[in-house]
Amino acid sequence: MTANTDTGLKLEDILKQLEGQKRPPVEKWNPDFCGDIDMRIAADGTWYYMGTPITRERMVKLFATVLRKDEDGKTYLVTPVEKIGITVDDAPFVAVHMDRIEDGSRVAFKFTTNVGDEVIAGPDHPIRVEVNEKTGEPRPYVHVRGRLEALIARPVFYELVEHAELKGDRLQLTSMGERFSLGSVEAGDA
């Protein structure tokens, strides 16, 4: 769960590699809704079926490829012939690893999720941070695809904070030329 500085590959090569990832075109499929099933993705990224954790990693990765969140805010497993509703406690994915990539003067942050998706934070994959009003704790997310996000795991977020710059009372991070706020710093917290 640590950050690595990858200087061996050019940023453009990494971007091409990530663009080449094959996924089913779930956004283009419009099958009939077949109802909800007792499947849940917990806040820690664990998938459950009928209350039992799905421990087969390949099965979870397969389900993750046909996951879609629609405009109604619900998350579905979608195939060309059916759409089944599932429950997601927070975000469907967890960003469990981060690499800091330097290519000349450009810096980018690449995230890997618990299901193997890789994205580079930037205009197409923004980072956003919500703050729990009761506890004041940050809940950071990175956009993965469609309307799906990954919760950035706490150790990974701490790595990001180490690379952030303080601008006034805000921590800011730049990736792919895009600036993201990681939250405010209270007096004495910096």
trRosetta pair geometry for C-beta under 8 A, 3 or more apart (Angstrom, degrees):
i j d omega theta_ij theta_ji phi_ij phi_ji
1 96 6.0 -83 -104 173 91 69
1 97 6.0 -120 -117 -92 43 63
1 153 6.3 -84 -143 96 126 140
1 155 4.3 58 136 95 133 136
1 156 5.9 -102 -173 -58 92 81
1 159 7.9 -166 145 -24 75 134
2 97 7.8 -6 48 -139 34 79
2 155 7.6 -63 -77 152 53 117
2 159 6.5 149 -152 -91 49 139
3 98 4.9 -29 -98 93 88 93
3 99 6.3 144 -158 -115 67 26
3 100 5.2 44 172 -14 120 98
3 156 7.7 115 -61 -140 88 66
3 159 4.2 153 -26 -180 116 136
3 160 7.9 144 -68 -60 138 50
3 162 7.8 -156 24 61 144 125
3 163 7.5 -134 162 -35 175 128
4 99 4.8 -26 60 -124 86 86
4 100 7.0 -165 87 33 35 70
5 99 7.6 148 -95 -173 18 76
5 100 5.1 -29 -97 80 69 98
5 101 7.4 148 -156 -97 53 27
5 102 6.2 4 -165 2 103 108
6 9 5.9 -10 150 35 115 97
6 14 7.8 100 105 -77 141 144
6 99 5.2 20 -14 175 118 127
6 100 7.5 166 13 81 74 45
6 101 5.0 -26 59 -105 100 80
6 102 7.9 165 68 25 52 64
6 110 7.8 -15 21 26 137 132
7 102 5.9 -14 -96 64 86 96
9 13 5.2 -122 -176 78 96 124
9 14 5.4 101 128 -54 130 99
9 101 7.5 -48 76 -141 95 119
10 13 4.5 92 63 3 86 106
10 14 7.2 -159 92 -5 46 85
10 103 5.6 86 -153 -130 58 130
11 14 5.7 -56 -151 37 35 111
11 15 6.3 37 152 -21 67 105
11 101 5.8 130 -96 134 88 128
11 103 3.8 -113 -17 0 107 154
11 106 5.8 -65 -11 101 164 132
11 108 5.8 117 -132 8 120 136
12 15 5.6 -52 -147 35 32 113
12 16 6.5 34 154 -19 65 104
12 103 7.7 158 -8 179 72 165
13 16 5.8 -53 -150 35 31 111
13 17 6.4 33 151 -20 63 106
14 17 5.6 -54 -150 35 33 114
14 18 6.4 29 154 -16 66 106
14 101 6.5 -85 19 -133 167 164
14 108 7.9 178 84 82 140 143
14 110 6.8 -89 167 -79 139 145
14 120 7.0 100 123 -61 116 137
15 18 5.9 -57 -147 38 30 108
15 19 6.3 32 154 -20 65 107
15 120 6.6 -64 -94 18 80 148
16 19 5.7 -54 -145 36 31 112
16 20 6.4 32 154 -23 63 109
17 20 5.8 -61 -155 33 29 113
17 21 7.9 53 146 -44 57 81
18 21 5.9 -20 -168 -15 44 112
18 110 7.9 -147 -70 -135 142 115
18 118 5.6 -115 -115 99 106 102
18 119 6.9 123 -168 -108 139 38
18 120 6.6 -168 9 -10 171 100
21 117 7.6 98 169 -135 163 67
21 118 7.3 170 -61 46 147 90
23 26 7.6 -57 146 -1 102 97
23 65 5.6 -160 -144 -153 84 89
23 145 7.3 25 73 172 171 174
24 29 7.9 0 148 -21 107 133
24 65 5.7 92 11 149 101 101
24 66 5.8 5 54 -91 141 78
25 28 4.3 -2 143 24 113 118
25 29 6.8 132 103 -28 77 89
26 29 5.6 -54 -149 27 42 114
26 65 8.0 161 -35 145 125 58
26 66 5.7 147 -86 -148 130 54
26 67 7.4 129 83 66 178 26
26 68 4.6 -155 139 -58 128 124
26 78 4.6 111 -153 77 105 123
26 146 7.4 -43 83 -63 109 148
27 68 6.7 167 -78 -126 57 127
27 146 5.7 -170 -77 -100 112 109
29 78 5.4 152 84 156 129 116
29 79 7.1 -131 177 132 162 20
29 80 5.3 -121 -128 -105 123 49
29 83 7.9 166 121 -72 107 102
31 34 7.9 -13 129 -28 114 100
31 78 6.7 162 30 -157 112 83
31 79 6.6 16 -12 77 157 60
31 80 6.3 120 -61 152 119 28
31 81 5.2 104 -124 166 138 12
31 82 5.1 -93 134 -59 147 11
31 83 4.9 164 77 -25 96 90
32 82 6.9 -33 68 -118 72 54
32 83 6.8 -158 98 25 29 97
33 76 7.9 -96 -120 -119 86 141
33 83 5.0 -53 -102 80 54 108
33 84 7.9 134 -160 -86 61 31
33 85 7.3 25 -159 -34 105 99
34 82 4.6 -1 -20 -158 138 107
34 83 6.3 153 7 62 83 49
34 84 5.3 -35 65 -83 106 79
35 84 6.7 -6 75 -131 56 75
35 85 6.9 -96 144 25 31 99
36 84 7.0 117 -127 -179 26 71
36 85 3.8 -46 -99 75 79 109
36 86 7.1 154 -154 -76 81 29
36 87 7.9 54 -166 -42 121 83
37 49 7.9 -14 139 -141 114 86
37 77 8.0 -24 32 24 125 125
37 84 5.3 12 -5 172 110 123
37 85 7.2 158 15 72 61 57
37 86 6.4 -21 61 -90 85 77
38 49 6.8 94 101 -168 81 51
38 50 4.8 71 101 -87 128 57
38 51 7.2 -26 157 -23 123 71
39 47 7.1 -7 -173 -173 94 93
39 48 6.8 167 -154 87 48 58
39 49 5.2 -12 -104 -104 82 71
39 63 7.9 -145 -178 -159 147 148
39 77 7.4 20 70 -23 155 128
39 84 7.9 62 25 127 129 117
39 86 4.2 -47 84 -128 101 113
39 87 7.1 170 91 28 51 74
40 47 7.5 160 86 -155 45 49
40 48 4.7 -7 59 57 90 106
40 86 6.7 -175 -84 176 34 91
40 87 4.3 -18 -110 74 85 105
40 88 7.4 172 -159 -83 60 29
40 89 6.8 58 177 -37 103 93
41 45 6.9 -19 -176 -144 97 32
41 46 7.3 161 -156 81 54 38
41 47 5.4 -24 -102 -100 74 69
41 48 7.7 -176 -81 18 27 75
41 75 7.8 -53 22 101 124 157
41 86 7.0 66 -11 135 91 123
41 87 7.3 -169 25 99 63 58
41 88 4.7 -2 55 -119 108 75
41 89 6.6 -134 96 13 61 81
41 92 5.1 52 93 -134 167 65
42 45 7.0 -36 75 35 77 20
42 46 4.5 4 38 57 119 89
42 47 7.8 -143 10 -72 79 21
42 48 6.7 68 -33 -14 99 112
42 89 5.2 16 -147 10 37 142
43 89 4.5 -86 -49 105 75 126
43 90 4.1 66 -120 -4 83 125
43 91 7.9 68 -141 30 60 64
43 151 7.1 30 -173 -5 74 166
44 94 6.8 -6 179 -60 38 152
45 93 6.5 33 -119 -158 106 32
45 94 3.8 -81 -57 -3 132 120
45 96 7.8 -50 -10 -56 171 113
45 114 4.3 79 175 33 151 165
45 115 8.0 -155 -169 -33 114 87
45 151 7.7 -138 -57 47 95 109
46 53 5.5 -48 179 -127 116 108
46 54 8.0 158 178 42 70 72
47 53 7.0 101 78 -157 52 62
47 54 4.4 -29 96 38 105 117
47 60 5.0 172 16 -118 142 104
47 63 6.8 120 -144 71 159 148
48 51 6.0 -4 173 -134 124 11
48 52 6.3 146 -156 68 81 28
48 53 5.6 -50 -97 -92 74 43
48 54 6.7 -167 -101 -11 19 81
49 52 6.0 -31 68 62 68 84
49 54 5.6 69 -6 -63 103 103
54 59 5.6 -119 174 97 121 123
54 60 5.5 148 106 -70 121 93
54 63 7.8 42 110 5 169 147
56 59 3.9 63 91 6 111 114
56 60 6.9 167 91 -12 60 82
57 60 5.7 -55 -150 37 35 111
57 61 6.2 34 154 -18 68 107
58 61 5.7 -54 -146 39 32 111
58 62 6.3 36 153 -23 64 104
59 62 5.7 -53 -150 33 31 113
59 63 6.5 29 153 -15 64 104
60 63 5.8 -55 -149 38 31 109
60 64 6.2 36 151 -25 65 107
60 115 6.2 -130 130 -109 97 102
61 64 5.5 -52 -146 33 32 117
61 65 6.9 39 154 -28 62 98
61 115 5.1 156 -108 -164 68 89
61 116 6.0 22 -124 18 120 125
62 65 6.0 -51 -160 21 33 112
62 66 7.6 2 154 4 62 103
63 66 6.5 -77 -160 47 37 92
63 67 6.7 58 145 -54 70 98
63 77 6.2 -55 -157 -113 86 122
64 67 5.4 -34 -151 -5 40 125
64 92 7.3 151 -128 148 87 116
64 93 7.2 81 -144 -84 125 103
64 115 4.1 82 -37 -174 178 161
64 117 7.5 -131 149 -34 130 111
66 77 5.3 51 108 -164 106 74
66 78 5.4 -155 174 59 88 58
66 79 6.1 -2 -156 -71 144 66
67 75 6.5 -4 -169 -176 95 105
67 76 7.5 153 -153 82 49 43
67 77 6.4 -36 -93 -99 56 59
67 78 7.7 114 -131 15 9 87
67 92 5.7 157 167 172 152 161
67 148 6.4 85 115 -94 111 147
68 75 7.1 164 87 -154 37 61
68 76 5.3 -23 66 64 87 90
68 77 7.9 127 21 -116 79 15
68 78 4.8 -3 16 1 127 133
68 146 5.8 -96 -137 169 74 170
68 147 7.7 69 -177 38 61 94
68 148 7.5 -99 -127 -44 31 115
69 73 7.3 -15 -177 -158 100 25
69 74 7.2 -177 -147 95 66 30
69 75 4.8 -33 -94 -98 79 76
69 76 7.6 154 -94 16 30 72
69 88 7.9 -56 -92 20 112 153
69 92 7.5 -155 -50 -19 114 131
69 146 6.3 148 41 122 80 116
69 147 3.9 -108 82 85 110 110
69 148 5.5 150 2 -69 114 71
70 73 7.5 -43 80 14 67 22
70 74 6.0 -3 45 61 100 77
70 75 7.9 175 9 -96 72 28
70 76 6.5 29 -18 3 109 119
70 147 7.4 -164 -48 30 6 144
71 147 7.9 171 -76 -51 42 157
74 85 5.5 -33 168 -132 130 109
75 85 7.3 105 78 -153 50 63
75 86 5.7 -55 99 66 96 86
75 87 7.7 104 54 -141 109 8
75 88 4.7 49 17 -12 152 126
75 92 6.2 158 -144 -69 154 125
75 148 7.9 85 -122 -98 112 94
76 83 4.9 2 178 -173 145 89
76 84 6.1 139 -160 68 83 38
76 85 5.5 -48 -99 -93 80 48
76 86 6.8 140 -118 12 27 82
77 83 7.5 166 80 -152 49 44
77 84 4.8 -12 55 60 96 98
77 86 6.1 65 -21 -22 93 122
78 82 7.6 -164 -143 97 44 50
78 83 5.0 2 -109 -110 81 81
78 84 7.9 -168 -74 25 42 64
79 82 5.4 23 49 47 101 75
79 83 7.9 -155 32 -69 58 48
88 91 7.1 -24 166 -179 123 10
88 92 5.1 -57 -128 -77 137 78
90 139 7.7 -127 -161 -167 128 130
90 151 5.7 23 122 -55 128 137
91 94 7.2 132 83 -75 109 55
91 141 5.9 161 -73 -122 149 113
91 148 7.6 106 -169 -174 87 66
91 149 4.6 -82 -135 90 124 87
91 150 5.7 139 137 -137 139 18
91 151 4.3 169 35 -34 127 84
92 148 5.5 -47 41 -149 125 107
92 149 7.6 120 30 59 77 50
92 150 7.8 -66 72 -92 62 57
93 113 4.1 -19 178 -157 125 138
93 114 6.1 -177 -161 35 72 90
93 115 6.0 -92 -119 16 104 109
93 117 6.5 -35 -139 36 159 128
93 144 5.8 61 38 -46 149 157
93 148 6.7 69 1 162 112 108
93 149 7.2 -149 48 116 95 36
93 150 3.8 -53 98 -101 103 89
93 151 7.3 179 93 19 52 65
94 113 6.3 126 69 -156 40 78
94 114 4.6 41 55 -20 92 121
94 150 5.8 136 -125 -169 7 92
94 151 5.2 -26 -113 64 70 89
94 152 7.8 132 -166 -111 61 12
94 153 5.5 64 172 -60 105 93
95 98 6.8 48 156 -65 114 92
95 111 4.2 -37 -143 -170 123 126
95 112 7.0 113 -154 67 69 35
95 113 5.6 -55 -93 -94 50 65
95 142 5.6 54 -52 29 147 122
95 150 4.3 106 -42 125 83 129
95 151 7.0 -147 15 91 80 37
95 152 4.5 -20 55 -111 123 61
95 153 6.1 -137 82 1 62 80
95 156 5.6 -140 114 106 96 164
96 112 6.4 -57 61 95 78 83
96 113 6.6 85 8 -162 87 27
96 114 5.2 93 -23 -72 128 73
96 153 5.3 56 -108 -13 51 142
96 156 6.7 -168 -161 -43 16 136
97 111 7.1 141 82 -159 56 51
97 112 4.2 -5 61 51 107 109
97 156 6.7 -143 -103 -98 9 123
98 109 5.8 -8 -169 -174 109 99
98 110 6.9 151 -157 78 55 49
98 111 5.4 -20 -100 -100 78 67
98 112 7.6 -155 -71 18 34 75
98 152 7.9 29 -60 -150 127 107
98 156 4.8 123 -15 -155 116 101
98 159 5.6 171 62 90 130 137
98 160 6.6 -71 165 -61 174 88
99 109 7.2 161 79 -155 47 50
99 110 4.5 -9 56 58 99 103
99 112 7.8 55 -9 -17 98 103
100 107 6.8 -16 -173 -166 91 99
100 108 7.7 155 -159 82 47 42
100 109 5.9 -22 -103 -102 61 74
100 163 6.2 177 -101 -94 137 153
101 107 7.0 149 81 -158 56 48
101 108 4.6 -17 61 63 107 90
101 109 7.3 -174 17 -82 82 23
101 110 5.9 53 -20 -13 121 109
101 120 7.6 -45 28 -125 136 119
102 106 7.3 151 -157 85 47 55
102 107 5.6 -15 -102 -103 70 75
103 106 4.9 -16 67 66 88 104
103 108 7.6 6 10 7 106 106
106 176 7.4 32 -171 -110 110 39
106 177 7.4 -42 -131 -47 96 84
107 174 6.5 82 71 97 111 90
107 175 6.6 -85 113 -111 78 53
108 120 5.0 1 171 -167 126 118
108 121 7.0 171 -167 56 74 74
108 122 6.8 -24 -132 -57 105 113
108 175 5.0 81 -139 -164 52 84
108 176 5.1 51 -108 -53 103 77
109 120 6.9 141 77 -155 42 66
109 121 4.7 4 68 26 98 119
109 160 6.8 52 -146 -112 159 96
109 163 7.4 158 -82 83 124 157
109 173 7.2 -1 -14 161 146 128
109 175 4.5 -74 18 -106 91 137
110 118 6.1 9 179 -174 105 100
110 119 7.2 174 -151 90 63 31
110 120 4.9 -34 -96 -94 75 77
110 121 7.8 -143 -82 3 27 74
111 118 6.9 171 86 -148 49 53
111 119 5.5 -11 56 60 95 80
111 120 7.7 165 14 -94 71 27
111 121 6.8 73 -14 -41 109 91
111 125 7.9 -157 31 154 115 137
111 142 5.3 128 13 68 163 162
111 150 6.6 177 139 73 140 144
111 152 7.2 -88 -125 -109 140 94
111 156 7.3 75 -127 180 98 144
112 116 7.0 -22 -170 -140 94 31
112 117 7.3 161 -153 82 49 45
112 118 5.2 -17 -99 -97 73 83
113 116 6.6 -39 70 33 80 20
113 117 4.4 16 26 50 122 91
113 118 7.6 -143 7 -68 77 38
113 119 8.0 38 -29 7 103 99
113 144 6.5 13 -49 -108 145 135
113 150 4.8 -128 -104 -107 112 145
114 150 7.9 163 9 -142 84 116
117 144 5.4 47 127 -158 153 119
117 145 7.3 -123 -151 -9 145 113
117 150 7.4 -166 73 -56 122 134
119 125 4.3 173 164 -130 123 159
119 142 6.4 172 83 139 127 120
119 143 7.3 -132 155 92 162 60
119 144 5.7 -152 -26 -127 146 55
119 145 7.8 -159 -79 -46 132 78
119 150 8.0 170 30 11 127 129
120 125 6.3 129 78 49 41 139
120 175 6.9 -162 167 162 79 118
120 176 6.2 104 136 -47 110 129
121 125 5.4 -113 -112 103 35 99
121 126 7.1 60 -157 -138 81 21
121 127 5.2 1 -139 -36 129 105
121 142 5.8 -87 -90 -135 96 121
121 173 7.8 11 116 117 153 120
121 175 3.9 53 90 88 102 154
121 176 6.7 -170 100 12 57 109
121 178 7.2 -133 143 71 81 118
121 180 6.8 -62 172 -17 130 148
122 125 5.8 47 42 47 65 83
122 126 7.7 -79 90 -77 22 50
122 175 5.5 -112 -70 116 69 89
122 176 2.9 -13 -105 61 122 148
122 177 7.1 47 -141 46 100 73
122 178 4.9 136 -152 13 51 128
123 126 7.2 -1 -150 -63 21 87
123 176 6.7 -111 -2 113 75 125
123 177 7.9 -12 -34 77 100 95
123 178 5.3 177 -57 -69 63 138
124 143 7.5 -136 140 93 50 126
125 142 5.9 28 165 173 96 95
125 143 4.8 -154 -144 73 53 90
125 144 7.1 46 -132 -94 107 23
126 142 7.4 -165 101 -145 34 58
126 143 5.4 48 45 1 65 121
126 178 7.0 -108 -107 148 79 147
126 180 6.6 155 -166 -100 78 117
127 140 6.5 -5 -174 -171 101 102
127 141 7.0 161 -155 85 54 47
127 142 5.1 -26 -98 -97 73 79
127 143 8.0 -123 -69 2 32 76
127 152 7.5 18 -140 -39 105 142
127 160 7.8 169 -148 -158 160 154
127 173 7.0 -3 56 69 153 125
127 175 7.6 83 -10 27 121 133
127 180 4.2 55 61 -168 107 161
127 182 7.5 -13 129 -87 132 76
128 140 7.4 167 90 -150 39 57
128 141 5.3 -12 61 60 83 96
128 143 7.9 61 0 -40 102 89
128 180 7.6 -115 -75 -155 38 111
129 138 5.0 -22 -170 -162 115 111
129 139 6.9 145 -161 70 60 45
129 140 4.6 -24 -102 -98 86 74
129 141 7.4 174 -85 18 38 68
129 181 6.7 -113 31 105 115 77
129 182 5.7 94 -34 -153 152 40
129 183 5.1 -92 117 -53 151 93
130 138 7.3 136 76 -160 41 57
130 139 4.5 -20 66 61 93 104
130 141 7.5 29 0 -4 96 110
131 136 6.3 -12 180 -155 108 41
131 137 7.1 164 -154 82 65 30
131 138 5.6 -37 -99 -98 72 57
131 139 7.3 -178 -87 14 21 79
131 183 6.4 114 -72 -125 114 117
132 135 4.4 12 99 46 129 94
132 136 6.5 -45 74 11 81 14
132 137 4.8 12 28 52 120 80
132 138 7.8 -130 3 -68 81 11
132 139 6.4 91 -43 -27 88 109
133 136 7.8 20 -162 -69 16 48
138 157 7.0 177 96 -179 121 148
138 182 7.3 25 -154 170 162 71
138 183 5.0 -93 -92 -54 131 152
139 151 6.8 -53 -175 -137 86 102
140 151 7.3 106 81 -165 55 58
140 152 4.1 -35 99 42 106 122
140 157 4.9 145 31 -110 141 121
140 160 7.4 -172 166 54 169 154
140 182 6.9 -8 -100 -142 129 80
141 149 4.3 18 180 166 122 135
141 150 6.6 153 -155 76 70 41
141 151 5.8 -44 -98 -101 78 44
141 152 6.4 -158 -93 -11 20 87
142 149 6.5 155 76 -160 33 84
142 150 5.4 -15 58 57 86 95
142 152 5.9 81 -13 -63 98 104
143 148 7.7 107 -161 86 60 49
143 149 5.5 -53 -102 -103 44 82
144 148 4.9 -49 61 105 110 95
144 149 6.0 157 0 -123 90 23
144 150 5.3 89 -53 -24 118 97
145 148 5.5 4 64 52 64 109
152 156 5.2 -124 -180 93 87 116
152 157 4.8 113 118 -68 114 91
152 160 7.1 -3 169 -9 150 144
153 156 4.6 82 62 11 85 109
153 157 6.9 -153 91 -10 39 88
154 157 5.6 -54 -145 35 31 113
154 158 6.5 34 156 -21 64 102
155 158 5.6 -51 -151 33 34 114
155 159 6.7 39 149 -20 63 101
156 159 5.5 -50 -156 31 36 115
156 160 6.7 40 146 -20 65 101
157 160 5.4 -49 -152 32 38 114
157 161 6.4 41 150 -23 67 101
157 182 7.8 149 -166 -156 91 116
158 161 5.5 -48 -148 32 35 115
158 162 6.8 43 150 -25 62 99
159 162 5.7 -50 -159 26 35 116
159 163 7.1 20 150 -8 63 105
160 163 5.9 -69 -159 41 37 103
160 164 6.4 49 145 -41 71 103
160 173 5.9 -32 180 -87 97 159
160 182 6.4 174 125 -109 115 141
161 164 5.3 -43 -147 13 39 122
161 171 6.2 -12 -136 179 79 156
161 182 6.1 179 -96 145 75 155
163 173 6.2 62 100 -126 95 106
164 171 4.2 42 141 178 147 99
164 172 6.0 146 -163 67 95 27
164 173 4.6 -65 -101 -68 84 86
164 182 5.2 -81 -99 18 154 143
165 171 7.3 148 72 -155 31 57
165 172 5.5 -31 63 65 83 84
165 173 7.6 149 15 -85 72 41
165 174 7.9 5 12 -6 117 98
166 169 7.9 -18 -168 -131 94 18
166 170 7.4 146 -156 78 53 40
166 171 6.1 -34 -96 -97 60 61
166 172 7.8 136 -112 18 13 79
166 185 6.5 -34 -126 11 110 147
166 190 6.4 30 -97 -130 148 136
167 170 5.2 -27 70 70 85 93
167 171 7.9 133 22 -115 76 13
167 172 5.0 4 10 4 123 127
169 184 4.9 23 130 -157 99 97
169 185 5.5 -144 -172 53 67 74
169 186 7.8 47 -168 -87 116 23
170 181 5.4 -52 -173 -137 122 104
170 182 7.8 133 176 48 75 62
170 183 7.2 -172 -144 109 68 23
170 184 5.5 -48 -93 -99 61 65
170 185 7.4 -176 -92 4 12 83
171 181 7.1 107 75 -165 58 58
171 182 4.1 -52 98 63 110 106
171 183 5.9 9 38 60 107 64
171 184 7.5 178 4 -108 78 15
171 185 6.0 94 -40 -42 95 105
172 179 5.4 1 -178 -173 118 103
172 180 6.7 153 -156 77 66 40
172 181 5.8 -37 -100 -100 76 53
172 182 6.9 -175 -93 7 22 86
173 179 7.3 152 78 -154 38 55
173 180 5.1 -23 64 62 89 95
173 182 5.7 66 -11 -38 109 116
174 177 6.9 -6 -177 -133 103 13
174 178 6.8 161 -151 78 64 36
174 179 5.1 -28 -94 -96 82 68
174 180 7.5 166 -88 16 32 73
175 178 6.0 -27 70 59 65 87
175 180 7.0 -7 20 3 100 118
185 189 5.0 -156 -169 79 79 111
185 190 4.8 53 171 -68 145 93
186 189 4.5 79 58 -11 79 127
